[in-house]
């Protein structure tokens, strides 16, 4: 048996030595970029530390006109929440408001006013000016307690008022210091983000080797690069999900410790309220042989003539005081879950049967999203390897990364609730179904691949039925083989077609039985019986809803501001004189995701592809994807409304079309400058690429810029403060995140 030393020597001889120059080159640049990131963290992001080093601090503790307590703090209350200092006659560069960190953590909004050589009175916002904005100070965040202010000359009077209705009094304050020395704060998160951006810039620079590593010609190195990208993407997605700890539903000794049971390594707990436990309660009902939830609806709900009228329900609830479950299906005296049943069978039922506990929904969302990421990579790799021979690792990553991050899954991860789970599962099943279908086209085990692909595509009906439109991709994928070439008439073709169709029949039979057993209809999923904001039984299909939906889902520009995370909810206005179901959205996909602008060139690119091939398979796939995306968006608007999470229903179809269009153009660009050739007048010139190296580099840089902007928007959207998210539940912790990026304040 070889020793450890022999194994190390073998590894060095077989792996390190043959690639020594490459490894040394990479190590050199990683070291350089690490030093640059370190320099930025120390010298730029901590410039307040160096700028305040020469200040002369002025401690105003003796001038605070409040009674000092035994613990050497001042007690601020709702009646005494103003600190005012007069006749200062000094320059002020910053103010250190030292709230005691041991008191309950909270954000304290402080309104700062002052008089200086330009203002003899306190000034505030007017019709034409904006005064000093209210600043949030987290009692447990050191950096937020230092507030830089901009004054003109000497400051005479200073006023600090605690504002906001949600402040919990009393507040404990140690002191107020003018011109304080800002501490040096090294942020590991900020350092890693900067280093990651620098490494990405180095990886995708114009002369990078990733543009010369073709997936077909260099399969091992290309596969290693794809795997590495998947690892990073999965790590980012998991980090974003676990950052929103209030919605995760798991606790350990160091994570959500307030919900930790003190014994287990990890324990689960319920989050999101009563109606958020629908899948968990359905799993419990399944174990008892029931298809409806155990909870009994209140008597007043069962006696109502129209229980789906929200206004009437609210009035009845006020009169009786008996609550009801919101956003569940109600039918003939029972509560039902109208969301697809597959997630309950896949996650909740096995978990409850084994542990007797409710499955944490966020973990299901994470599993589904990670499966989607891996499925996207496998599907795109299949396209690049077997249908486009000139795709490099660089081009692959430039379309794969926005495909993953811009398709809406990050928002599902931001809100990993039971609303997001069916969508995430449908997306995962869809990409894996397409992967197995495409693999079947060239596999020796077609029946198995057909069965697996169709099973995944059919299970979509039990998650998010809208995604069934993707099943029409089978037409362009298999038409030539089975219809044009008539393989369907052969024994082998019949077996393969049976494997393609059989999973749909089995899954459809199960879902139709489930629907009939609950609602007496094979096709009724129960969505119309939803106890929601409007009466779904009378919602119908109205043409007037389409224009606002098209604008909101596709065309509306993002609403941006100058403060991190820069994105705000988009404004909404409509002339539709009826009820519109609308939650906060952040702009249309065509306006917010520049990488989708490639779609504007779809017609000439598709024509180019058709001129080079006897078959139009790729064209059919692109058309089906685009039509499905538009149809699903409009169906969502008619059936449910305009909601941000619904962007995931159709965004990835548009992005998949972009990937194919980019692959087509890339296939027709030369890697080297085109040589000058003399062609005889009577000769027919041979087909040549559209352009040379310069055009390829131009396309690469344009595509890289579009992809970078799209990914940046999608990542920033994860940090926009919203009701029910981390910023709402733990605003003081979110303030610490803001201070990481707003380092100059």
LUMDONU-847954 format. One line per 2 residues: number of its first residue (from 1); their letters; for each residue x, y, z of C-alpha. Coordinates in Angstrom, 3 decimals. Layout:
N
NUM	a	X:Y:Z; ... .
END
This chain:
745
1	xx	0.000:0.000:0.000; 1.543:3.371:-1.008 .
3	xx	2.479:5.778:1.739; 1.124:9.311:2.096 .
5	xx	4.403:10.673:0.738; 4.175:8.422:-2.316 .
7	xx	0.577:9.536:-2.947; 1.611:13.185:-2.736 .
9	xx	4.521:12.561:-5.107; 2.235:10.752:-7.560 .
11	xx	-0.318:13.575:-7.428; 2.388:16.168:-8.045 .
13	xx	3.913:14.154:-10.890; 0.604:13.445:-12.679 .
15	xx	-1.398:16.608:-11.960; 0.782:19.504:-10.842 .
17	xx	3.949:19.056:-12.909; 2.309:18.849:-16.379 .
19	xx	0.338:22.036:-15.682; 2.926:23.848:-13.609 .
21	xx	3.056:26.983:-15.758; -0.703:27.329:-15.869 .
23	xx	-1.052:26.799:-12.116; 1.734:29.286:-11.415 .
25	xx	0.104:31.848:-13.720; -3.282:31.441:-12.025 .
27	xx	-1.728:31.538:-8.545; 0.134:34.743:-9.420 .
29	xx	-3.017:36.542:-10.560; -5.092:35.237:-7.674 .
31	xx	-2.449:36.628:-5.323; -2.432:39.980:-7.132 .
33	xx	-6.217:40.258:-7.080; -6.303:39.258:-3.413 .
35	xx	-3.877:42.072:-2.640; -6.015:44.515:-4.624 .
37	xx	-9.158:43.434:-2.744; -7.278:43.742:0.540 .
39	xx	-6.055:47.218:-0.393; -9.580:48.308:-1.285 .
41	xx	-10.939:46.984:2.004; -8.231:48.660:4.070 .
43	xx	-7.715:51.948:2.245; -11.002:52.681:0.461 .
45	xx	-13.786:51.037:2.451; -12.189:52.215:5.704 .
47	xx	-11.421:55.736:4.587; -13.523:57.084:7.482 .
49	xx	-10.951:55.599:9.826; -8.133:57.564:8.178 .
51	xx	-10.209:60.716:7.604; -11.196:60.943:11.286 .
53	xx	-7.735:60.199:12.659; -6.928:63.901:12.978 .
55	xx	-10.243:64.979:14.514; -10.438:66.446:18.008 .
57	xx	-13.335:64.585:19.699; -15.792:66.593:21.793 .
59	xx	-17.749:64.552:24.327; -21.139:66.126:25.018 .
61	xx	-22.086:63.829:27.878; -21.946:66.628:30.407 .
63	xx	-24.312:68.734:28.295; -27.066:66.135:27.925 .
65	xx	-30.060:67.507:29.791; -31.390:64.190:31.029 .
67	xx	-31.007:62.413:34.335; -28.139:59.952:34.361 .
69	xx	-29.054:56.521:35.740; -27.026:54.278:38.012 .
71	xx	-25.589:52.369:35.031; -24.171:55.643:33.628 .
73	xx	-26.695:55.882:30.809; -29.348:58.422:29.941 .
75	xx	-32.958:57.282:29.604; -34.845:58.493:26.520 .
77	xx	-38.630:58.102:26.530; -41.489:59.037:24.220 .
79	xx	-41.880:62.245:26.238; -38.153:63.096:26.374 .
81	xx	-36.591:62.024:23.078; -34.877:65.211:21.957 .
83	xx	-31.235:66.081:22.545; -30.313:69.715:21.887 .
85	xx	-26.934:71.374:22.235; -26.529:75.156:21.859 .
87	xx	-23.618:77.545:21.469; -21.233:74.863:20.204 .
89	xx	-19.337:77.216:17.867; -17.258:74.413:16.352 .
91	xx	-16.806:72.460:13.157; -18.589:69.125:13.078 .
93	xx	-17.554:66.332:10.725; -19.360:63.424:12.336 .
95	xx	-21.536:62.539:15.306; -21.162:59.410:17.409 .
97	xx	-24.495:58.518:19.060; -23.584:55.830:21.555 .
99	xx	-26.714:53.827:22.324; -26.102:51.041:24.810 .
101	xx	-25.554:47.802:22.876; -26.847:45.630:25.732 .
103	xx	-30.426:46.890:25.401; -32.938:45.131:23.104 .
105	xx	-31.747:45.458:19.517; -33.737:47.825:17.327 .
107	xx	-33.396:50.482:14.658; -33.663:54.006:16.031 .
109	xx	-34.598:56.660:13.420; -32.810:59.891:14.291 .
111	xx	-33.521:63.292:12.765; -30.460:65.530:12.927 .
113	xx	-30.720:69.315:12.498; -28.169:72.066:12.954 .
115	xx	-27.474:75.757:12.431; -24.263:76.942:10.795 .
117	xx	-22.914:79.890:8.831; -25.407:79.152:6.020 .
119	xx	-28.435:78.576:8.264; -29.314:80.674:11.291 .
121	xx	-32.311:78.419:11.999; -32.888:74.707:11.749 .
123	xx	-33.753:73.785:8.194; -35.909:70.978:6.851 .
125	xx	-37.244:69.728:3.537; -39.275:72.187:1.485 .
127	xx	-40.962:72.129:-1.888; -37.644:72.793:-3.610 .
129	xx	-35.040:71.401:-1.200; -34.360:68.243:0.784 .
131	xx	-33.190:68.580:4.349; -30.945:66.256:6.300 .
133	xx	-32.494:62.799:5.857; -33.550:60.706:8.821 .
135	xx	-30.825:58.190:9.632; -31.380:54.737:11.132 .
137	xx	-29.089:53.812:14.001; -29.056:50.175:15.081 .
139	xx	-28.429:49.870:18.798; -26.254:46.802:18.245 .
141	xx	-24.355:48.068:15.173; -21.181:49.987:15.946 .
143	xx	-20.731:51.385:12.475; -24.274:52.773:12.259 .
145	xx	-23.656:54.871:15.393; -21.148:57.029:13.470 .
147	xx	-22.966:59.569:11.292; -21.059:61.835:8.914 .
149	xx	-22.689:65.223:8.376; -21.956:68.054:5.953 .
151	xx	-22.039:71.546:7.436; -21.008:75.023:6.333 .
153	xx	-18.412:76.527:8.640; -18.950:76.542:12.381 .
155	xx	-21.996:74.838:13.862; -23.772:76.777:16.585 .
157	xx	-26.761:74.601:17.557; -27.345:70.878:17.146 .
159	xx	-30.619:69.006:17.579; -31.086:65.209:17.577 .
161	xx	-34.653:63.926:17.731; -35.737:60.298:17.892 .
163	xx	-38.609:59.872:15.420; -40.695:56.945:14.248 .
165	xx	-43.748:55.239:15.711; -42.169:51.817:16.173 .
167	xx	-39.373:52.814:18.545; -39.435:50.831:21.769 .
169	xx	-38.827:53.073:24.771; -37.015:53.589:27.018 .
171	xx	-33.772:53.945:25.078; -30.473:53.865:26.903 .
173	xx	-27.790:56.287:25.700; -24.231:56.544:26.977 .
175	xx	-23.141:59.754:25.281; -22.920:61.846:22.141 .
177	xx	-19.474:62.638:20.729; -18.677:65.153:18.005 .
179	xx	-15.784:64.536:15.606; -15.235:61.033:16.938 .
181	xx	-12.494:58.736:15.701; -14.147:56.167:13.427 .
183	xx	-13.022:52.617:14.237; -11.250:50.403:11.695 .
185	xx	-13.735:47.722:10.592; -12.631:44.873:8.362 .
187	xx	-15.651:43.287:6.695; -15.014:39.733:5.596 .
189	xx	-18.242:39.692:3.567; -17.307:42.857:1.691 .
191	xx	-13.766:41.602:1.098; -15.053:38.315:-0.348 .
193	xx	-17.555:40.111:-2.594; -14.881:42.434:-3.980 .
195	xx	-12.448:39.557:-4.465; -15.173:37.561:-6.227 .
197	xx	-15.933:40.446:-8.597; -12.231:40.879:-9.382 .
199	xx	-11.833:37.161:-10.034; -14.844:37.204:-12.348 .
201	xx	-13.396:40.170:-14.207; -10.107:38.310:-14.578 .
203	xx	-11.866:35.128:-15.694; -13.932:36.865:-18.375 .
205	xx	-11.309:39.335:-19.623; -11.076:39.508:-23.454 .
207	xx	-7.930:37.364:-23.736; -8.942:34.790:-21.129 .
209	xx	-8.300:31.134:-21.849; -11.957:30.295:-21.153 .
211	xx	-12.817:31.573:-24.635; -10.380:29.063:-26.162 .
213	xx	-11.577:26.047:-24.175; -14.222:24.535:-26.391 .
215	xx	-16.606:22.174:-24.666; -16.348:19.608:-27.459 .
217	xx	-12.577:19.739:-27.940; -11.576:20.049:-24.265 .
219	xx	-14.255:18.038:-22.435; -12.398:17.419:-19.163 .
221	xx	-11.297:20.998:-18.525; -14.629:22.376:-19.694 .
223	xx	-16.521:20.009:-17.413; -14.291:21.003:-14.497 .
225	xx	-15.094:24.667:-15.166; -18.823:23.975:-15.341 .
227	xx	-18.735:22.002:-12.088; -16.808:24.800:-10.376 .
229	xx	-19.384:27.336:-11.581; -22.211:25.144:-10.254 .
231	xx	-20.537:24.897:-6.853; -20.219:28.685:-6.616 .
233	xx	-23.793:29.252:-7.796; -25.216:26.743:-5.337 .
235	xx	-23.190:28.297:-2.515; -24.505:31.790:-3.336 .
237	xx	-28.097:30.569:-3.531; -27.809:28.710:-0.221 .
239	xx	-26.224:31.759:1.448; -29.049:34.014:0.245 .
241	xx	-31.681:31.598:1.522; -30.145:31.144:4.951 .
243	xx	-29.564:34.893:5.253; -33.341:35.353:5.507 .
245	xx	-33.350:33.351:8.725; -36.876:34.341:9.761 .
247	xx	-38.307:32.239:6.920; -36.033:29.185:7.031 .
249	xx	-37.718:27.198:9.801; -34.660:25.408:11.174 .
251	xx	-32.670:26.232:14.301; -29.322:25.275:15.807 .
253	xx	-27.276:26.480:18.733; -25.838:29.258:16.553 .
255	xx	-28.608:29.867:14.005; -32.104:31.011:14.949 .
257	xx	-31.062:30.129:18.464; -34.261:31.625:19.855 .
259	xx	-36.140:28.660:18.360; -33.529:26.024:19.236 .
261	xx	-34.808:23.261:21.515; -31.493:23.130:23.383 .
263	xx	-30.946:19.425:22.671; -30.966:18.540:19.006 .
265	xx	-28.211:19.326:16.562; -30.909:20.791:14.294 .
267	xx	-34.616:21.176:14.971; -37.469:22.493:12.854 .
269	xx	-40.161:24.988:13.774; -43.137:26.542:12.031 .
271	xx	-42.845:29.888:10.278; -45.211:32.036:8.265 .
273	xx	-48.483:31.716:10.149; -51.350:29.233:10.078 .
275	xx	-52.032:29.216:6.357; -48.320:28.630:5.655 .
277	xx	-48.637:25.114:7.112; -50.920:23.857:4.351 .
279	xx	-48.556:21.261:2.932; -47.547:20.046:6.387 .
281	xx	-51.188:19.712:7.449; -52.021:17.957:4.181 .
283	xx	-49.290:15.390:4.863; -50.839:14.712:8.262 .
285	xx	-54.242:14.272:6.638; -52.797:11.831:4.112 .
287	xx	-51.558:9.617:6.928; -55.150:9.484:8.198 .
289	xx	-56.656:8.719:4.799; -58.095:12.206:4.237 .
291	xx	-57.689:14.551:1.287; -58.784:17.670:3.164 .
293	xx	-57.203:19.487:6.086; -58.127:18.451:9.603 .
295	xx	-58.939:21.964:10.790; -62.682:22.546:10.860 .
297	xx	-63.893:25.751:9.136; -65.904:28.061:11.437 .
299	xx	-69.657:27.593:11.405; -70.297:31.050:9.985 .
301	xx	-68.165:30.207:6.929; -70.170:27.030:6.311 .
303	xx	-73.441:28.961:6.541; -72.470:31.761:4.141 .
305	xx	-74.242:31.995:0.797; -70.996:33.111:-0.884 .
307	xx	-67.960:32.212:1.231; -65.603:33.480:-1.504 .
309	xx	-66.556:37.151:-1.027; -63.687:38.538:1.063 .
311	xx	-65.628:41.577:2.254; -68.480:39.400:3.505 .
313	xx	-66.016:37.007:5.170; -64.285:39.839:6.990 .
315	xx	-67.584:41.203:8.279; -68.665:37.754:9.497 .
317	xx	-65.338:37.216:11.210; -65.645:40.548:13.023 .
319	xx	-69.125:39.685:14.219; -68.298:36.186:15.469 .
321	xx	-64.628:36.539:16.385; -63.908:33.114:14.879 .
323	xx	-60.931:33.194:12.469; -60.679:31.279:9.213 .
325	xx	-57.744:30.021:7.167; -56.714:32.426:4.428 .
327	xx	-55.533:31.380:0.968; -56.750:27.799:1.146 .
329	xx	-59.448:26.182:-0.976; -62.838:25.870:0.711 .
331	xx	-65.354:23.424:-0.700; -68.459:21.908:0.871 .
333	xx	-67.435:22.355:4.495; -63.745:21.442:4.260 .
335	xx	-60.432:23.169:3.718; -58.313:21.864:0.831 .
337	xx	-54.873:22.661:-0.542; -55.190:23.894:-4.112 .
339	xx	-51.431:24.011:-4.691; -49.930:21.064:-6.585 .
341	xx	-49.786:17.873:-4.555; -46.372:16.669:-5.766 .
343	xx	-44.318:18.761:-3.273; -46.415:17.326:-0.422 .
345	xx	-45.722:13.778:-1.611; -42.082:14.511:-2.335 .
347	xx	-41.066:16.312:0.875; -43.722:16.620:3.555 .
349	xx	-45.271:13.169:3.674; -41.981:11.202:3.953 .
351	xx	-40.566:13.684:6.472; -43.675:13.537:8.662 .
353	xx	-43.846:9.744:8.419; -40.226:9.429:9.573 .
355	xx	-39.933:12.237:12.143; -43.499:13.176:13.059 .
357	xx	-42.581:16.832:12.417; -43.460:19.378:9.777 .
359	xx	-41.005:19.616:6.910; -39.308:23.064:6.681 .
361	xx	-40.576:24.556:3.444; -37.461:26.643:2.858 .
363	xx	-35.327:23.507:2.639; -37.672:22.127:-0.012 .
365	xx	-37.324:25.359:-1.990; -33.536:25.154:-1.670 .
367	xx	-33.442:21.530:-2.836; -35.677:22.306:-5.817 .
369	xx	-33.693:25.401:-6.807; -30.361:23.572:-6.563 .
371	xx	-31.835:20.776:-8.686; -32.893:23.447:-11.178 .
373	xx	-29.360:24.879:-11.298; -27.830:21.478:-11.946 .
375	xx	-30.509:20.678:-14.505; -29.863:23.948:-16.350 .
377	xx	-26.167:23.167:-16.564; -26.807:19.621:-17.782 .
379	xx	-29.336:20.811:-20.369; -27.153:23.606:-21.739 .
381	xx	-24.117:21.336:-21.777; -26.131:18.861:-23.815 .
383	xx	-27.063:21.535:-26.342; -23.525:22.895:-26.531 .
385	xx	-21.881:19.488:-26.824; -24.178:17.846:-29.382 .
387	xx	-25.782:20.663:-31.365; -23.220:23.501:-31.366 .
389	xx	-19.611:22.436:-31.823; -17.917:25.824:-31.364 .
391	xx	-19.212:26.796:-27.906; -16.379:27.690:-25.562 .
393	xx	-16.428:27.499:-21.794; -16.460:31.310:-21.676 .
395	xx	-19.514:31.636:-23.916; -21.236:28.818:-22.031 .
397	xx	-20.728:30.518:-18.653; -21.770:33.925:-19.993 .
399	xx	-25.203:32.513:-20.805; -25.468:29.897:-18.064 .
401	xx	-24.884:32.338:-15.186; -27.671:34.792:-16.165 .
403	xx	-29.860:31.813:-17.070; -29.577:30.618:-13.462 .
405	xx	-29.580:33.922:-11.585; -32.046:35.942:-13.696 .
407	xx	-34.877:33.446:-14.166; -36.626:34.341:-10.901 .
409	xx	-35.310:31.596:-8.623; -33.413:34.114:-6.488 .
411	xx	-36.719:35.749:-5.577; -38.158:32.335:-4.739 .
413	xx	-35.143:31.845:-2.471; -35.702:35.273:-0.918 .
415	xx	-39.231:34.198:0.010; -38.905:30.400:0.395 .
417	xx	-42.557:29.882:1.303; -45.164:27.343:0.245 .
419	xx	-46.034:29.774:-2.571; -42.530:29.437:-4.001 .
421	xx	-42.139:25.679:-3.564; -44.489:24.498:-6.370 .
423	xx	-42.900:26.948:-8.817; -39.366:25.863:-7.901 .
425	xx	-40.319:22.189:-8.215; -41.945:22.773:-11.602 .
427	xx	-38.841:24.550:-12.864; -36.579:21.734:-11.655 .
429	xx	-38.748:19.017:-13.222; -38.943:20.986:-16.480 .
431	xx	-35.205:21.373:-17.057; -34.457:17.774:-16.110 .
433	xx	-37.298:16.579:-18.331; -35.855:18.510:-21.267 .
435	xx	-32.389:17.176:-20.495; -33.533:13.555:-20.618 .
437	xx	-35.526:14.207:-23.786; -32.500:15.677:-25.523 .
439	xx	-30.305:12.886:-24.277; -32.762:10.380:-25.700 .
441	xx	-32.181:11.763:-29.210; -28.663:10.304:-29.299 .
443	xx	-28.789:7.666:-26.570; -28.733:3.907:-27.029 .
445	xx	-31.192:3.683:-24.122; -33.909:5.844:-25.604 .
447	xx	-36.796:4.197:-23.815; -35.305:4.885:-20.386 .
449	xx	-34.477:8.505:-21.234; -37.924:9.056:-22.749 .
451	xx	-39.597:7.623:-19.660; -37.529:9.721:-17.242 .
453	xx	-37.987:12.882:-19.301; -41.731:12.444:-19.678 .
455	xx	-42.115:11.562:-16.000; -40.422:14.828:-15.037 .
457	xx	-42.477:16.820:-17.530; -45.715:15.162:-16.405 .
459	xx	-45.032:15.762:-12.712; -45.076:19.464:-13.518 .
461	xx	-48.872:19.166:-13.580; -48.777:18.311:-9.880 .
463	xx	-46.621:21.330:-9.112; -47.429:24.251:-11.408 .
465	xx	-49.761:23.261:-14.293; -48.777:26.320:-16.369 .
467	xx	-45.420:24.684:-17.081; -47.156:21.926:-19.030 .
469	xx	-46.867:24.202:-22.063; -43.208:23.188:-22.198 .
471	xx	-44.343:19.690:-23.125; -45.037:21.073:-26.589 .
473	xx	-41.257:21.176:-27.051; -41.589:17.478:-27.841 .
475	xx	-42.991:18.483:-31.242; -39.863:20.215:-32.627 .
477	xx	-37.535:17.848:-30.774; -38.983:14.606:-32.134 .
479	xx	-40.967:15.555:-35.255; -38.234:14.838:-37.784 .
481	xx	-37.229:11.497:-36.298; -40.663:10.039:-35.660 .
483	xx	-42.918:11.773:-38.186; -40.789:12.870:-41.131 .
485	xx	-38.618:9.736:-41.091; -41.598:7.629:-39.931 .
487	xx	-39.697:5.913:-37.161; -42.972:5.860:-35.257 .
489	xx	-44.155:3.121:-37.618; -41.270:0.806:-36.667 .
491	xx	-41.427:-1.546:-33.644; -38.585:0.319:-31.940 .
493	xx	-40.270:3.661:-32.617; -43.551:2.421:-31.206 .
495	xx	-41.831:1.289:-28.002; -40.059:4.616:-27.692 .
497	xx	-43.261:6.552:-28.285; -45.022:4.423:-25.683 .
499	xx	-42.279:5.302:-23.178; -42.720:8.960:-24.124 .
501	xx	-46.485:8.941:-23.563; -46.971:6.420:-20.746 .
503	xx	-45.693:8.628:-17.861; -48.155:11.351:-18.881 .
505	xx	-51.013:8.860:-18.749; -49.998:7.514:-15.336 .
507	xx	-49.457:10.939:-13.765; -52.603:12.358:-15.366 .
509	xx	-54.658:9.453:-14.025; -53.368:10.055:-10.510 .
511	xx	-53.956:13.812:-10.588; -57.397:13.455:-12.182 .
513	xx	-58.438:10.967:-9.519; -57.125:13.347:-6.824 .
515	xx	-59.127:16.228:-8.305; -62.301:14.184:-8.712 .
517	xx	-62.110:12.811:-5.180; -61.951:16.359:-3.812 .
519	xx	-64.067:18.503:-6.113; -66.036:16.066:-8.274 .
521	xx	-64.187:17.112:-11.431; -61.205:15.516:-13.164 .
523	xx	-59.785:18.863:-14.289; -60.591:21.097:-11.297 .
525	xx	-57.473:21.727:-9.196; -59.453:23.832:-6.715 .
527	xx	-57.881:27.213:-7.407; -61.300:28.787:-7.979 .
529	xx	-62.345:27.879:-4.432; -59.479:29.832:-2.936 .
531	xx	-60.293:32.049:0.059; -58.193:34.954:-1.122 .
533	xx	-58.449:38.672:-1.857; -61.088:38.269:-4.566 .
535	xx	-63.821:35.846:-5.553; -62.036:33.433:-7.868 .
537	xx	-65.280:31.686:-8.811; -66.386:34.879:-10.576 .
539	xx	-63.011:36.237:-11.716; -63.309:35.102:-15.329 .
541	xx	-61.156:36.208:-18.245; -61.195:39.928:-19.017 .
543	xx	-59.316:41.531:-21.904; -58.815:44.727:-19.890 .
545	xx	-56.375:42.965:-17.578; -53.956:42.089:-20.376 .
547	xx	-52.449:45.515:-21.108; -51.381:46.229:-17.485 .
549	xx	-49.983:42.701:-17.239; -47.953:42.976:-20.444 .
551	xx	-46.526:46.308:-19.329; -45.736:45.168:-15.780 .
553	xx	-44.339:41.757:-16.676; -42.348:42.760:-19.762 .
555	xx	-41.904:46.488:-20.380; -41.962:48.537:-17.164 .
557	xx	-38.574:50.155:-16.385; -37.142:49.572:-12.910 .
559	xx	-37.635:52.198:-10.235; -34.159:53.036:-8.945 .
561	xx	-32.689:55.370:-6.342; -29.196:56.322:-5.201 .
563	xx	-29.110:54.282:-1.999; -28.290:50.586:-1.672 .
565	xx	-29.833:48.305:-2.850; -30.836:50.963:-5.410 .
567	xx	-34.040:49.180:-6.545; -37.500:50.149:-5.333 .
569	xx	-40.990:48.798:-6.073; -42.226:49.997:-9.435 .
571	xx	-45.218:52.320:-9.643; -48.443:50.885:-10.957 .
573	xx	-51.318:52.642:-12.691; -54.127:51.275:-14.822 .
575	xx	-57.282:52.402:-16.562; -58.880:48.987:-16.133 .
577	xx	-62.073:49.740:-14.223; -62.169:46.562:-12.180 .
579	xx	-60.272:44.801:-9.445; -56.589:44.179:-10.195 .
581	xx	-54.652:41.746:-8.011; -51.229:43.330:-7.636 .
583	xx	-48.298:42.894:-5.268; -45.024:44.815:-5.328 .
585	xx	-43.087:44.235:-8.547; -39.776:45.707:-9.647 .
587	xx	-39.989:46.216:-13.402; -40.532:44.196:-16.554 .
589	xx	-38.077:41.516:-17.616; -37.240:43.116:-20.965 .
591	xx	-36.417:46.411:-19.254; -34.574:45.016:-16.223 .
593	xx	-32.669:42.113:-17.788; -30.568:43.538:-20.659 .
595	xx	-29.427:40.047:-21.640; -32.961:39.531:-23.013 .
597	xx	-32.329:42.249:-25.585; -30.800:39.488:-27.666 .
599	xx	-34.401:38.466:-28.402; -34.838:41.576:-30.554 .
601	xx	-32.480:39.953:-33.076; -34.248:36.598:-33.002 .
603	xx	-35.685:36.786:-36.533; -32.404:37.287:-38.459 .
605	xx	-30.589:34.788:-36.258; -33.272:32.149:-36.794 .
607	xx	-33.212:32.800:-40.535; -29.463:32.295:-40.494 .
609	xx	-29.862:28.967:-38.722; -32.563:27.817:-41.132 .
611	xx	-30.365:28.656:-44.115; -27.675:26.327:-42.790 .
613	xx	-29.753:23.306:-41.774; -32.149:20.934:-43.468 .
615	xx	-34.168:20.773:-40.240; -35.676:23.539:-38.160 .
617	xx	-35.475:21.838:-34.771; -33.739:24.717:-32.976 .
619	xx	-36.105:27.213:-34.593; -39.079:25.228:-33.374 .
621	xx	-37.654:25.098:-29.868; -37.066:28.872:-29.794 .
623	xx	-40.558:29.677:-31.074; -42.165:27.291:-28.591 .
625	xx	-40.222:28.825:-25.709; -41.175:32.381:-26.631 .
627	xx	-44.846:31.614:-27.218; -45.048:29.611:-23.975 .
629	xx	-43.499:32.465:-21.993; -45.988:35.034:-23.264 .
631	xx	-48.981:32.732:-22.838; -48.016:31.778:-19.276 .
633	xx	-47.519:35.424:-18.283; -50.956:36.352:-19.572 .
635	xx	-52.573:33.285:-17.996; -51.010:34.182:-14.650 .
637	xx	-52.357:37.719:-14.913; -55.861:36.496:-15.693 .
639	xx	-55.981:33.703:-13.128; -54.148:35.260:-10.186 .
641	xx	-52.744:38.724:-10.876; -49.408:40.500:-11.193 .
643	xx	-46.932:39.204:-8.601; -43.142:39.208:-8.536 .
645	xx	-42.793:35.486:-7.894; -44.765:34.764:-11.069 .
647	xx	-41.845:36.115:-13.093; -40.225:32.727:-12.512 .
649	xx	-43.064:31.098:-14.463; -41.880:32.502:-17.771 .
651	xx	-38.488:34.224:-17.390; -36.401:31.097:-17.761 .
653	xx	-38.142:30.287:-21.071; -37.084:33.654:-22.460 .
655	xx	-33.553:33.127:-21.161; -33.411:29.645:-22.689 .
657	xx	-34.289:31.191:-26.053; -31.492:33.735:-25.558 .
659	xx	-29.029:30.912:-24.909; -29.924:29.212:-28.189 .
661	xx	-29.701:32.473:-30.141; -26.256:33.203:-28.702 .
663	xx	-25.091:29.687:-29.527; -26.260:30.139:-33.128 .
665	xx	-24.397:33.429:-33.564; -21.315:32.037:-31.848 .
667	xx	-21.340:29.107:-34.259; -21.003:31.506:-37.175 .
669	xx	-18.114:33.632:-35.906; -14.527:32.767:-36.749 .
671	xx	-11.844:32.490:-34.089; -9.110:33.935:-36.344 .
673	xx	-8.987:36.867:-38.760; -10.480:35.957:-42.114 .
675	xx	-7.779:35.464:-44.768; -8.006:37.328:-48.023 .
677	xx	-8.751:34.926:-50.865; -8.963:35.379:-54.589 .
679	xx	-12.052:33.630:-55.953; -12.379:33.054:-59.718 .
681	xx	-15.313:34.812:-61.321; -16.872:31.541:-62.450 .
683	xx	-16.403:29.758:-59.073; -18.932:29.431:-56.271 .
685	xx	-17.379:30.593:-52.987; -17.437:28.126:-50.109 .
687	xx	-19.467:29.022:-47.013; -17.482:31.138:-44.582 .
689	xx	-18.117:32.423:-41.075; -19.945:35.730:-40.801 .
691	xx	-16.998:37.626:-39.337; -13.618:37.221:-37.750 .
693	xx	-11.873:37.574:-34.432; -12.742:41.243:-33.941 .
695	xx	-16.456:40.564:-34.302; -16.207:37.634:-31.889 .
697	xx	-14.504:39.786:-29.268; -17.018:42.573:-29.756 .
699	xx	-19.905:40.162:-29.331; -18.232:38.693:-26.262 .
701	xx	-17.798:42.064:-24.588; -21.345:43.199:-25.398 .
703	xx	-22.809:39.929:-24.157; -20.662:40.092:-21.022 .
705	xx	-21.903:43.610:-20.246; -25.548:42.634:-20.772 .
707	xx	-25.146:39.515:-18.627; -23.341:41.439:-15.857 .
709	xx	-26.084:44.087:-15.675; -28.787:41.426:-15.603 .
711	xx	-27.119:39.401:-12.852; -26.426:42.544:-10.821 .
713	xx	-30.085:43.551:-10.975; -31.207:40.066:-9.931 .
715	xx	-28.802:39.946:-6.993; -29.716:43.451:-5.797 .
717	xx	-33.380:42.478:-5.897; -32.600:39.916:-3.187 .
719	xx	-31.767:42.733:-0.753; -34.675:45.107:-1.372 .
721	xx	-36.534:45.556:1.946; -40.014:44.027:1.815 .
723	xx	-42.802:43.200:4.226; -42.317:39.847:5.887 .
725	xx	-38.675:39.518:4.835; -35.557:39.730:6.999 .
727	xx	-35.424:43.534:6.710; -38.918:43.729:8.200 .
729	xx	-38.462:41.151:10.962; -34.896:42.096:11.995 .
731	xx	-34.342:45.679:10.783; -31.335:46.196:13.065 .
733	xx	-29.545:43.235:11.457; -30.464:44.494:7.993 .
735	xx	-29.024:47.878:8.964; -25.694:46.178:9.614 .
737	xx	-25.801:44.866:6.043; -26.532:48.347:4.712 .
739	xx	-23.570:49.755:6.617; -21.360:47.209:4.881 .
741	xx	-22.184:48.732:1.500; -22.803:52.359:2.543 .
743	xx	-19.289:52.610:3.958; -18.974:56.337:3.222 .
745	x	-21.859:57.477:5.447 .
END
